[in-house]
């Protein structure tokens, strides 16, 4: 298997808020598109500081944040909890 296809961390239980699911559905996309990028370490639209922090927390077990946009330009956050028990897709205003 290709190295960038190996998950960088465990997602835990995957969850999504109703608002995020509606936005993903309206864009004719799948939550898996965003989860696959997240677990591969492709953090999306986070700033350099958050991207660097994500790389550091892979070793230290803190929260991991990615930011993506649907094809309809709706911003989504994907957050994996520090204990890796759950990963949630949500709209920024639902955070």
BALOBA-1460 file (C-alpha; in Angstrom, 3 decimals):
// residues 95
<rec num="1" residu="x" x="0.000" y="0.000" z="0.000"/>
<rec num="2" residu="x" x="1.195" y="3.524" z="-0.802"/>
<rec num="3" residu="x" x="2.701" y="5.310" z="2.217"/>
<rec num="4" residu="x" x="0.408" y="8.381" z="2.021"/>
<rec num="5" residu="x" x="-2.572" y="6.079" z="2.112"/>
<rec num="6" residu="x" x="-1.587" y="4.763" z="5.541"/>
<rec num="7" residu="x" x="-3.660" y="6.398" z="8.280"/>
<rec num="8" residu="x" x="-1.619" y="8.712" z="10.488"/>
<rec num="9" residu="x" x="-3.887" y="8.132" z="13.500"/>
<rec num="10" residu="x" x="-7.031" y="6.353" z="14.688"/>
<rec num="11" residu="x" x="-10.312" y="8.201" z="14.035"/>
<rec num="12" residu="x" x="-12.332" y="6.481" z="16.739"/>
<rec num="13" residu="x" x="-16.102" y="6.732" z="16.345"/>
<rec num="14" residu="x" x="-16.982" y="8.957" z="13.380"/>
<rec num="15" residu="x" x="-19.731" y="11.492" z="13.895"/>
<rec num="16" residu="x" x="-21.230" y="14.404" z="11.987"/>
<rec num="17" residu="x" x="-23.644" y="17.121" z="12.988"/>
<rec num="18" residu="x" x="-26.941" y="17.437" z="11.110"/>
<rec num="19" residu="x" x="-25.778" y="20.762" z="9.621"/>
<rec num="20" residu="x" x="-22.554" y="19.259" z="8.323"/>
<rec num="21" residu="x" x="-24.349" y="16.235" z="6.876"/>
<rec num="22" residu="x" x="-26.868" y="18.470" z="5.123"/>
<rec num="23" residu="x" x="-24.096" y="20.609" z="3.616"/>
<rec num="24" residu="x" x="-22.171" y="17.539" z="2.445"/>
<rec num="25" residu="x" x="-25.322" y="16.034" z="0.935"/>
<rec num="26" residu="x" x="-26.232" y="19.307" z="-0.822"/>
<rec num="27" residu="x" x="-22.738" y="19.292" z="-2.376"/>
<rec num="28" residu="x" x="-23.312" y="15.694" z="-3.552"/>
<rec num="29" residu="x" x="-20.263" y="14.569" z="-1.580"/>
<rec num="30" residu="x" x="-19.570" y="11.921" z="1.045"/>
<rec num="31" residu="x" x="-18.310" y="12.398" z="4.609"/>
<rec num="32" residu="x" x="-15.638" y="9.806" z="3.746"/>
<rec num="33" residu="x" x="-13.967" y="12.277" z="1.354"/>
<rec num="34" residu="x" x="-13.195" y="14.570" z="4.273"/>
<rec num="35" residu="x" x="-12.360" y="11.814" z="6.759"/>
<rec num="36" residu="x" x="-9.880" y="10.229" z="4.334"/>
<rec num="37" residu="x" x="-8.032" y="13.519" z="3.846"/>
<rec num="38" residu="x" x="-8.016" y="14.156" z="7.597"/>
<rec num="39" residu="x" x="-6.627" y="10.742" z="8.574"/>
<rec num="40" residu="x" x="-3.996" y="11.022" z="5.807"/>
<rec num="41" residu="x" x="-2.656" y="14.249" z="7.338"/>
<rec num="42" residu="x" x="-3.973" y="16.534" z="4.600"/>
<rec num="43" residu="x" x="-5.232" y="19.230" z="6.937"/>
<rec num="44" residu="x" x="-6.992" y="21.384" z="4.337"/>
<rec num="45" residu="x" x="-7.346" y="25.109" z="5.023"/>
<rec num="46" residu="x" x="-5.759" y="25.294" z="8.472"/>
<rec num="47" residu="x" x="-3.083" y="27.944" z="8.931"/>
<rec num="48" residu="x" x="0.612" y="27.056" z="9.188"/>
<rec num="49" residu="x" x="0.533" y="27.128" z="12.986"/>
<rec num="50" residu="x" x="-2.388" y="24.674" z="13.187"/>
<rec num="51" residu="x" x="-0.815" y="22.419" z="10.553"/>
<rec num="52" residu="x" x="2.433" y="22.333" z="12.509"/>
<rec num="53" residu="x" x="0.523" y="21.705" z="15.734"/>
<rec num="54" residu="x" x="-1.323" y="18.795" z="14.082"/>
<rec num="55" residu="x" x="1.984" y="17.192" z="13.122"/>
<rec num="56" residu="x" x="3.267" y="17.596" z="16.687"/>
<rec num="57" residu="x" x="0.148" y="16.201" z="18.347"/>
<rec num="58" residu="x" x="0.317" y="13.043" z="16.275"/>
<rec num="59" residu="x" x="3.074" y="12.073" z="18.709"/>
<rec num="60" residu="x" x="1.654" y="13.641" z="21.856"/>
<rec num="61" residu="x" x="-2.033" y="12.753" z="21.670"/>
<rec num="62" residu="x" x="-3.888" y="16.053" z="21.581"/>
<rec num="63" residu="x" x="-6.842" y="17.236" z="19.479"/>
<rec num="64" residu="x" x="-6.382" y="17.251" z="15.684"/>
<rec num="65" residu="x" x="-8.150" y="19.847" z="13.515"/>
<rec num="66" residu="x" x="-8.668" y="19.992" z="9.754"/>
<rec num="67" residu="x" x="-10.703" y="22.490" z="7.739"/>
<rec num="68" residu="x" x="-12.178" y="21.747" z="4.318"/>
<rec num="69" residu="x" x="-14.753" y="23.203" z="1.938"/>
<rec num="70" residu="x" x="-17.476" y="21.364" z="0.108"/>
<rec num="71" residu="x" x="-17.904" y="21.861" z="-3.637"/>
<rec num="72" residu="x" x="-20.623" y="24.367" z="-2.650"/>
<rec num="73" residu="x" x="-17.983" y="26.383" z="-0.722"/>
<rec num="74" residu="x" x="-19.335" y="25.479" z="2.728"/>
<rec num="75" residu="x" x="-16.569" y="25.311" z="5.321"/>
<rec num="76" residu="x" x="-16.358" y="22.145" z="7.438"/>
<rec num="77" residu="x" x="-14.219" y="21.348" z="10.453"/>
<rec num="78" residu="x" x="-13.063" y="17.821" z="11.184"/>
<rec num="79" residu="x" x="-11.895" y="17.322" z="14.756"/>
<rec num="80" residu="x" x="-10.393" y="14.205" z="16.296"/>
<rec num="81" residu="x" x="-10.463" y="14.133" z="20.087"/>
<rec num="82" residu="x" x="-7.207" y="13.998" z="22.035"/>
<rec num="83" residu="x" x="-7.895" y="10.446" z="23.217"/>
<rec num="84" residu="x" x="-8.768" y="9.386" z="19.614"/>
<rec num="85" residu="x" x="-12.165" y="8.158" z="20.811"/>
<rec num="86" residu="x" x="-14.102" y="10.138" z="18.189"/>
<rec num="87" residu="x" x="-13.812" y="12.294" z="15.085"/>
<rec num="88" residu="x" x="-16.565" y="14.781" z="14.313"/>
<rec num="89" residu="x" x="-17.428" y="16.694" z="11.139"/>
<rec num="90" residu="x" x="-19.171" y="19.968" z="11.900"/>
<rec num="91" residu="x" x="-19.827" y="23.461" z="10.627"/>
<rec num="92" residu="x" x="-17.651" y="26.215" z="12.196"/>
<rec num="93" residu="x" x="-20.679" y="27.799" z="13.874"/>
<rec num="94" residu="x" x="-21.463" y="24.439" z="15.535"/>
<rec num="95" residu="x" x="-18.087" y="24.331" z="17.292"/>
